[in-house]
Structure formats: C-alpha cells, structure tokens
C-alpha cells in the first residue's frame, strides 16, 4: 500500500494494485478499479514513484537492475 495525501491534508493508504488510472486535471485524480475516485495533493509523478518504490520493496529490483 502507498500513502497519499487528500486535498484536506489527511493521509490515506491506497492499495496500488487497485489503481486503474491517474490523471492531473490540474488536481491529481486517482481512479480505483471499484470506480471510487480520490483527489490527492500528490502529483502524478509522485504517485508513480511511490508505486515503484513499494513494488521494489515487495518484489525487489527488476532483472538486470541489481546494484
């Protein structure tokens, strides 16, 4: 799970496997596979970075990227 920040400043934990799409309108809107939508302060690039960091913690680095 990744931590995002709602517009009101409150943190929310999101299961990154349930994210269907992310768009900036200019607010960042995260749409889940359930159809629920979250509007967050995090930029689209920040959400992407958090997902990648989380996945690396769980699965390790990608093949050929071990350092």
JOURPE-V172895 format. One record per residue. N is the residue number from 0. PHI is phi in whole degrees, 0 to 359 (* if undefined). OMEGA is omega in whole degrees, 0 to 359 (NA if undefined). NEAR is the number of other C-alpha atoms within 10 Angstrom. Layout:
N_PHI_OMEGA_NEAR, N_PHI_OMEGA_NEAR
//
This chain:
0_*_179_14, 1_241_178_16, 2_262_175_15, 3_241_181_21, 4_240_177_15, 5_294_180_15, 6_300_181_14, 7_279_178_9, 8_93_180_10, 9_278_178_10, 10_285_176_13, 11_219_176_13, 12_266_184_10, 13_235_174_16, 14_285_186_11, 15_295_178_18, 16_288_181_12, 17_262_178_13, 18_280_180_17, 19_267_179_13, 20_204_178_11, 21_227_178_19, 22_218_176_13, 23_250_189_14, 24_228_3_8, 25_278_175_7, 26_293_178_14, 27_277_180_20, 28_248_179_19, 29_255_179_20, 30_256_180_17, 31_265_181_18, 32_298_178_11, 33_284_184_9, 34_98_177_11, 35_295_180_9, 36_236_176_15, 37_241_173_18, 38_255_188_19, 39_233_178_22, 40_283_183_19, 41_297_176_19, 42_286_178_17, 43_300_179_17, 44_295_178_12, 45_294_179_12, 46_297_179_20, 47_300_180_14, 48_299_179_12, 49_296_179_18, 50_295_180_20, 51_298_179_15, 52_300_179_14, 53_298_181_15, 54_297_178_17, 55_295_177_12, 56_296_183_10, 57_281_189_9, 58_255_183_8, 59_86_181_12, 60_293_177_14, 61_293_177_9, 62_307_177_6, 63_84_180_6, 64_250_181_7, 65_291_179_7, 66_228_NA_4
//
